[in-house]
Amino acid sequence: MGQSKLKTNKDLFAAFFRVGLLGFGGGPAAIPLFHREAVVNYKWMTEDEFGDTLALGNTMPGPIATKMAGYIGYRVNGVIGCLIALAASVIPTVVLMILLLGILQKYKELDWVNSMSAAVVPVVGVMLAVMTWDFFQKSGQALGIGRAILFTGIAIVLLEVLNIHPAIVIMGILILSLTSFKKGERSK
C-alpha cells in the first residue's frame, strides 16, 4: 500500500472516528458532522453530492450514520475505505454507549445527570436547523425559490399533517422533480 493510500485510510479513520465520538443524538444529529468531515474538512464530495447521498440514504432502510459512513468510505477508497469508515464510526458509539449508559443508569436520580441529558437536545436541534437552512438555500438555487418553498410546504404537510413515511415523501418529490422540470430549467 502506497503512502497516499495509508494517509487516505488514516484520514478516513480520523474523520469517522470523530463523527462516531461526537455524534450524540443518533444518526440525524451526526449528519452535520458527516457534512463537516466529507465536504468541508477533506473535500471528498461537493455540497450537491452530499445532499444527493443524504437524500438517497434516507430512502433506504437502516441507520443513516452507517449508510453515510459506508458510502463515503467506499467512494474515497473502495471496500477497504468502506470498512475503515464503518468501523471508525461504530466503535466509539458502541464503547461510549456501554460506558455512558451504564454511568447514566447508575446515577439517573441525580439532578445534574438529568440536566446534562436535557442540555444536549437544543444543541442537536440547532445543528439540524443549520443543516436544514443550508439545504433549503441549495434547493432555492437549484429549483428557484418558488419551487423550493412549494416542495418544502408539500413535505411539511405530508410528513407532519398526514404522517406519511419520509422515504415515501423523498421518493415522491424526487419523481415529481424528475418528471415535471427539465434539467437546467430554473425559476428566477
C-alpha positions as protocol buffer text, in pm:
chain_id: "A"
residue {
  index: 1
  type: MET
  ca { x: 0 y: 0 z: 0 }
}
residue {
  index: 2
  type: GLY
  ca { x: 140 y: 335 z: -102 }
}
residue {
  index: 3
  type: GLN
  ca { x: 195 y: 625 z: 132 }
}
residue {
  index: 4
  type: SER
  ca { x: -104 y: 815 z: -12 }
}
residue {
  index: 5
  type: LYS
  ca { x: -339 y: 517 z: 45 }
}
residue {
  index: 6
  type: LEU
  ca { x: -214 y: 487 z: 402 }
}
residue {
  index: 7
  type: LYS
  ca { x: -276 y: 859 z: 459 }
}
residue {
  index: 8
  type: THR
  ca { x: -621 y: 830 z: 299 }
}
residue {
  index: 9
  type: ASN
  ca { x: -710 y: 542 z: 530 }
}
residue {
  index: 10
  type: LYS
  ca { x: -580 y: 733 z: 833 }
}
residue {
  index: 11
  type: ASP
  ca { x: -787 y: 1035 z: 729 }
}
residue {
  index: 12
  type: LEU
  ca { x: -1096 y: 816 z: 683 }
}
residue {
  index: 13
  type: PHE
  ca { x: -1049 y: 663 z: 1026 }
}
residue {
  index: 14
  type: ALA
  ca { x: -987 y: 1000 z: 1196 }
}
residue {
  index: 15
  type: ALA
  ca { x: -1285 y: 1169 z: 1027 }
}
residue {
  index: 16
  type: PHE
  ca { x: -1536 y: 896 z: 1102 }
}
residue {
  index: 17
  type: PHE
  ca { x: -1398 y: 831 z: 1449 }
}
residue {
  index: 18
  type: ARG
  ca { x: -1469 y: 1197 z: 1529 }
}
residue {
  index: 19
  type: VAL
  ca { x: -1821 y: 1163 z: 1390 }
}
residue {
  index: 20
  type: GLY
  ca { x: -1880 y: 847 z: 1593 }
}
residue {
  index: 21
  type: LEU
  ca { x: -1736 y: 1006 z: 1906 }
}
residue {
  index: 22
  type: LEU
  ca { x: -1926 y: 1336 z: 1881 }
}
residue {
  index: 23
  type: GLY
  ca { x: -2249 y: 1226 z: 1714 }
}
residue {
  index: 24
  type: PHE
  ca { x: -2471 y: 1239 z: 2023 }
}
residue {
  index: 25
  type: GLY
  ca { x: -2840 y: 1215 z: 1948 }
}
residue {
  index: 26
  type: GLY
  ca { x: -2827 y: 943 z: 1687 }
}
residue {
  index: 27
  type: GLY
  ca { x: -2785 y: 943 z: 1311 }
}
residue {
  index: 28
  type: PRO
  ca { x: -2971 y: 1265 z: 1229 }
}
residue {
  index: 29
  type: ALA
  ca { x: -2759 y: 1454 z: 1481 }
}
residue {
  index: 30
  type: ALA
  ca { x: -2444 y: 1320 z: 1315 }
}
residue {
  index: 31
  type: ILE
  ca { x: -2537 y: 1444 z: 967 }
}
residue {
  index: 32
  type: PRO
  ca { x: -2384 y: 1790 z: 1019 }
}
residue {
  index: 33
  type: LEU
  ca { x: -2069 y: 1618 z: 1145 }
}
residue {
  index: 34
  type: PHE
  ca { x: -2056 y: 1397 z: 835 }
}
residue {
  index: 35
  type: HIS
  ca { x: -2100 y: 1709 z: 626 }
}
residue {
  index: 36
  type: ARG
  ca { x: -1817 y: 1889 z: 804 }
}
residue {
  index: 37
  type: GLU
  ca { x: -1575 y: 1599 z: 753 }
}
residue {
  index: 38
  type: ALA
  ca { x: -1669 y: 1490 z: 399 }
}
residue {
  index: 39
  type: VAL
  ca { x: -1736 y: 1829 z: 240 }
}
residue {
  index: 40
  type: VAL
  ca { x: -1556 y: 2094 z: 442 }
}
residue {
  index: 41
  type: ASN
  ca { x: -1251 y: 1930 z: 602 }
}
residue {
  index: 42
  type: TYR
  ca { x: -1145 y: 1666 z: 348 }
}
residue {
  index: 43
  type: LYS
  ca { x: -1339 y: 1772 z: 36 }
}
residue {
  index: 44
  type: TRP
  ca { x: -1423 y: 1414 z: -52 }
}
residue {
  index: 45
  type: MET
  ca { x: -1751 y: 1532 z: -205 }
}
residue {
  index: 46
  type: THR
  ca { x: -1925 y: 1852 z: -308 }
}
residue {
  index: 47
  type: GLU
  ca { x: -2226 y: 2008 z: -137 }
}
residue {
  index: 48
  type: ASP
  ca { x: -2455 y: 1871 z: -409 }
}
residue {
  index: 49
  type: GLU
  ca { x: -2308 y: 1522 z: -392 }
}
residue {
  index: 50
  type: PHE
  ca { x: -2350 y: 1521 z: -14 }
}
residue {
  index: 51
  type: GLY
  ca { x: -2713 y: 1631 z: -49 }
}
residue {
  index: 52
  type: ASP
  ca { x: -2781 y: 1361 z: -307 }
}
residue {
  index: 53
  type: THR
  ca { x: -2612 y: 1098 z: -88 }
}
residue {
  index: 54
  type: LEU
  ca { x: -2813 y: 1207 z: 215 }
}
residue {
  index: 55
  type: ALA
  ca { x: -3142 y: 1203 z: 22 }
}
residue {
  index: 56
  type: LEU
  ca { x: -3074 y: 858 z: -120 }
}
residue {
  index: 57
  type: GLY
  ca { x: -2953 y: 727 z: 216 }
}
residue {
  index: 58
  type: ASN
  ca { x: -3276 y: 844 z: 380 }
}
residue {
  index: 59
  type: THR
  ca { x: -3482 y: 639 z: 137 }
}
residue {
  index: 60
  type: MET
  ca { x: -3310 y: 314 z: 232 }
}
residue {
  index: 61
  type: PRO
  ca { x: -3368 y: 112 z: 547 }
}
residue {
  index: 62
  type: GLY
  ca { x: -3120 y: 116 z: 834 }
}
residue {
  index: 63
  type: PRO
  ca { x: -2934 y: 378 z: 1035 }
}
residue {
  index: 64
  type: ILE
  ca { x: -2829 y: 684 z: 835 }
}
residue {
  index: 65
  type: ALA
  ca { x: -2492 y: 710 z: 1012 }
}
residue {
  index: 66
  type: THR
  ca { x: -2371 y: 371 z: 894 }
}
residue {
  index: 67
  type: LYS
  ca { x: -2506 y: 425 z: 543 }
}
residue {
  index: 68
  type: MET
  ca { x: -2329 y: 761 z: 515 }
}
residue {
  index: 69
  type: ALA
  ca { x: -2002 y: 628 z: 660 }
}
residue {
  index: 70
  type: GLY
  ca { x: -2009 y: 319 z: 441 }
}
residue {
  index: 71
  type: TYR
  ca { x: -2083 y: 507 z: 120 }
}
residue {
  index: 72
  type: ILE
  ca { x: -1837 y: 790 z: 175 }
}
residue {
  index: 73
  type: GLY
  ca { x: -1566 y: 545 z: 279 }
}
residue {
  index: 74
  type: TYR
  ca { x: -1634 y: 332 z: -29 }
}
residue {
  index: 75
  type: ARG
  ca { x: -1629 y: 637 z: -252 }
}
residue {
  index: 76
  type: VAL
  ca { x: -1295 y: 751 z: -111 }
}
residue {
  index: 77
  type: ASN
  ca { x: -1111 y: 417 z: -102 }
}
residue {
  index: 78
  type: GLY
  ca { x: -1328 y: 130 z: -219 }
}
residue {
  index: 79
  type: VAL
  ca { x: -1416 y: -166 z: 2 }
}
residue {
  index: 80
  type: ILE
  ca { x: -1124 y: -102 z: 239 }
}
residue {
  index: 81
  type: GLY
  ca { x: -1235 y: 259 z: 283 }
}
residue {
  index: 82
  type: CYS
  ca { x: -1591 y: 144 z: 348 }
}
residue {
  index: 83
  type: LEU
  ca { x: -1479 y: -97 z: 619 }
}
residue {
  index: 84
  type: ILE
  ca { x: -1249 y: 159 z: 780 }
}
residue {
  index: 85
  type: ALA
  ca { x: -1519 y: 429 z: 783 }
}
residue {
  index: 86
  type: LEU
  ca { x: -1780 y: 189 z: 923 }
}
residue {
  index: 87
  type: ALA
  ca { x: -1550 y: 61 z: 1196 }
}
residue {
  index: 88
  type: ALA
  ca { x: -1435 y: 411 z: 1288 }
}
residue {
  index: 89
  type: SER
  ca { x: -1790 y: 544 z: 1316 }
}
residue {
  index: 90
  type: VAL
  ca { x: -1932 y: 245 z: 1504 }
}
residue {
  index: 91
  type: ILE
  ca { x: -1653 y: 166 z: 1754 }
}
residue {
  index: 92
  type: PRO
  ca { x: -1675 y: 490 z: 1956 }
}
residue {
  index: 93
  type: THR
  ca { x: -2054 y: 468 z: 1958 }
}
residue {
  index: 94
  type: VAL
  ca { x: -2053 y: 114 z: 2094 }
}
residue {
  index: 95
  type: VAL
  ca { x: -1787 y: 181 z: 2357 }
}
residue {
  index: 96
  type: LEU
  ca { x: -1938 y: 512 z: 2468 }
}
residue {
  index: 97
  type: MET
  ca { x: -2288 y: 367 z: 2472 }
}
residue {
  index: 98
  type: ILE
  ca { x: -2183 y: 88 z: 2704 }
}
residue {
  index: 99
  type: LEU
  ca { x: -1982 y: 318 z: 2933 }
}
residue {
  index: 100
  type: LEU
  ca { x: -2207 y: 625 z: 2938 }
}
residue {
  index: 101
  type: LEU
  ca { x: -2538 y: 444 z: 2956 }
}
residue {
  index: 102
  type: GLY
  ca { x: -2401 y: 238 z: 3243 }
}
residue {
  index: 103
  type: ILE
  ca { x: -2297 y: 554 z: 3427 }
}
residue {
  index: 104
  type: LEU
  ca { x: -2619 y: 739 z: 3344 }
}
residue {
  index: 105
  type: GLN
  ca { x: -2826 y: 444 z: 3459 }
}
residue {
  index: 106
  type: LYS
  ca { x: -2633 y: 424 z: 3785 }
}
residue {
  index: 107
  type: TYR
  ca { x: -2673 y: 798 z: 3860 }
}
residue {
  index: 108
  type: LYS
  ca { x: -3005 y: 870 z: 3685 }
}
residue {
  index: 109
  type: GLU
  ca { x: -3162 y: 1011 z: 4001 }
}
residue {
  index: 110
  type: LEU
  ca { x: -2911 y: 1299 z: 4029 }
}
residue {
  index: 111
  type: ASP
  ca { x: -3026 y: 1640 z: 3904 }
}
residue {
  index: 112
  type: TRP
  ca { x: -2703 y: 1718 z: 3718 }
}
residue {
  index: 113
  type: VAL
  ca { x: -2735 y: 1395 z: 3517 }
}
residue {
  index: 114
  type: ASN
  ca { x: -3091 y: 1487 z: 3411 }
}
residue {
  index: 115
  type: SER
  ca { x: -2979 y: 1843 z: 3327 }
}
residue {
  index: 116
  type: MET
  ca { x: -2686 y: 1716 z: 3121 }
}
residue {
  index: 117
  type: SER
  ca { x: -2912 y: 1485 z: 2922 }
}
residue {
  index: 118
  type: ALA
  ca { x: -3163 y: 1764 z: 2860 }
}
residue {
  index: 119
  type: ALA
  ca { x: -2891 y: 2013 z: 2756 }
}
residue {
  index: 120
  type: VAL
  ca { x: -2789 y: 1803 z: 2456 }
}
residue {
  index: 121
  type: VAL
  ca { x: -3132 y: 1836 z: 2292 }
}
residue {
  index: 122
  type: PRO
  ca { x: -3114 y: 2208 z: 2197 }
}
residue {
  index: 123
  type: VAL
  ca { x: -2761 y: 2169 z: 2062 }
}
residue {
  index: 124
  type: VAL
  ca { x: -2873 y: 1890 z: 1831 }
}
residue {
  index: 125
  type: GLY
  ca { x: -3176 y: 2099 z: 1733 }
}
residue {
  index: 126
  type: VAL
  ca { x: -2956 y: 2392 z: 1630 }
}
residue {
  index: 127
  type: MET
  ca { x: -2724 y: 2165 z: 1432 }
}
residue {
  index: 128
  type: LEU
  ca { x: -3021 y: 2020 z: 1243 }
}
residue {
  index: 129
  type: ALA
  ca { x: -3173 y: 2366 z: 1187 }
}
residue {
  index: 130
  type: VAL
  ca { x: -2847 y: 2495 z: 1035 }
}
residue {
  index: 131
  type: MET
  ca { x: -2830 y: 2192 z: 807 }
}
residue {
  index: 132
  type: THR
  ca { x: -3196 y: 2239 z: 710 }
}
residue {
  index: 133
  type: TRP
  ca { x: -3138 y: 2604 z: 623 }
}
residue {
  index: 134
  type: ASP
  ca { x: -2834 y: 2510 z: 409 }
}
residue {
  index: 135
  type: PHE
  ca { x: -3040 y: 2252 z: 220 }
}
residue {
  index: 136
  type: PHE
  ca { x: -3326 y: 2498 z: 172 }
}
residue {
  index: 137
  type: GLN
  ca { x: -3086 y: 2758 z: 27 }
}
residue {
  index: 138
  type: LYS
  ca { x: -2939 y: 2499 z: -210 }
}
residue {
  index: 139
  type: SER
  ca { x: -3289 y: 2398 z: -316 }
}
residue {
  index: 140
  type: GLY
  ca { x: -3370 y: 2761 z: -385 }
}
residue {
  index: 141
  type: GLN
  ca { x: -3063 y: 2792 z: -604 }
}
residue {
  index: 142
  type: ALA
  ca { x: -3130 y: 2467 z: -790 }
}
residue {
  index: 143
  type: LEU
  ca { x: -3508 y: 2485 z: -828 }
}
residue {
  index: 144
  type: GLY
  ca { x: -3584 y: 2851 z: -779 }
}
residue {
  index: 145
  type: ILE
  ca { x: -3720 y: 2994 z: -457 }
}
residue {
  index: 146
  type: GLY
  ca { x: -4084 y: 2939 z: -553 }
}
residue {
  index: 147
  type: ARG
  ca { x: -4040 y: 2568 z: -617 }
}
residue {
  index: 148
  type: ALA
  ca { x: -3825 y: 2530 z: -306 }
}
residue {
  index: 149
  type: ILE
  ca { x: -4099 y: 2685 z: -93 }
}
residue {
  index: 150
  type: LEU
  ca { x: -4364 y: 2473 z: -267 }
}
residue {
  index: 151
  type: PHE
  ca { x: -4171 y: 2148 z: -213 }
}
residue {
  index: 152
  type: THR
  ca { x: -4096 y: 2244 z: 148 }
}
residue {
  index: 153
  type: GLY
  ca { x: -4464 y: 2313 z: 212 }
}
residue {
  index: 154
  type: ILE
  ca { x: -4569 y: 1988 z: 49 }
}
residue {
  index: 155
  type: ALA
  ca { x: -4313 y: 1797 z: 255 }
}
residue {
  index: 156
  type: ILE
  ca { x: -4429 y: 1956 z: 581 }
}
residue {
  index: 157
  type: VAL
  ca { x: -4793 y: 1870 z: 510 }
}
residue {
  index: 158
  type: LEU
  ca { x: -4713 y: 1513 z: 404 }
}
residue {
  index: 159
  type: LEU
  ca { x: -4476 y: 1443 z: 692 }
}
residue {
  index: 160
  type: GLU
  ca { x: -4634 y: 1630 z: 982 }
}
residue {
  index: 161
  type: VAL
  ca { x: -5004 y: 1652 z: 898 }
}
residue {
  index: 162
  type: LEU
  ca { x: -5064 y: 1330 z: 705 }
}
residue {
  index: 163
  type: ASN
  ca { x: -4787 y: 1129 z: 881 }
}
residue {
  index: 164
  type: ILE
  ca { x: -4654 y: 979 z: 559 }
}
residue {
  index: 165
  type: HIS
  ca { x: -4321 y: 797 z: 592 }
}
residue {
  index: 166
  type: PRO
  ca { x: -4020 y: 1021 z: 500 }
}
residue {
  index: 167
  type: ALA
  ca { x: -3888 y: 770 z: 244 }
}
residue {
  index: 168
  type: ILE
  ca { x: -4215 y: 786 z: 52 }
}
residue {
  index: 169
  type: VAL
  ca { x: -4212 y: 1167 z: 60 }
}
residue {
  index: 170
  type: ILE
  ca { x: -3850 y: 1183 z: -60 }
}
residue {
  index: 171
  type: MET
  ca { x: -3912 y: 936 z: -342 }
}
residue {
  index: 172
  type: GLY
  ca { x: -4232 y: 1117 z: -444 }
}
residue {
  index: 173
  type: ILE
  ca { x: -4065 y: 1457 z: -457 }
}
residue {
  index: 174
  type: LEU
  ca { x: -3768 y: 1311 z: -647 }
}
residue {
  index: 175
  type: ILE
  ca { x: -4001 y: 1155 z: -902 }
}
residue {
  index: 176
  type: LEU
  ca { x: -4205 y: 1476 z: -926 }
}
residue {
  index: 177
  type: SER
  ca { x: -3896 y: 1688 z: -978 }
}
residue {
  index: 178
  type: LEU
  ca { x: -3753 y: 1449 z: -1238 }
}
residue {
  index: 179
  type: THR
  ca { x: -4074 y: 1427 z: -1437 }
}
residue {
  index: 180
  type: SER
  ca { x: -4203 y: 1784 z: -1402 }
}
residue {
  index: 181
  type: PHE
  ca { x: -3898 y: 2001 z: -1455 }
}
residue {
  index: 182
  type: LYS
  ca { x: -3643 y: 1983 z: -1733 }
}
residue {
  index: 183
  type: LYS
  ca { x: -3278 y: 1986 z: -1637 }
}
residue {
  index: 184
  type: GLY
  ca { x: -3141 y: 2338 z: -1631 }
}
residue {
  index: 185
  type: GLU
  ca { x: -3488 y: 2495 z: -1613 }
}
residue {
  index: 186
  type: ARG
  ca { x: -3496 y: 2730 z: -1313 }
}
residue {
  index: 187
  type: SER
  ca { x: -3729 y: 2989 z: -1174 }
}
residue {
  index: 188
  type: LYS
  ca { x: -3566 y: 3326 z: -1116 }
}
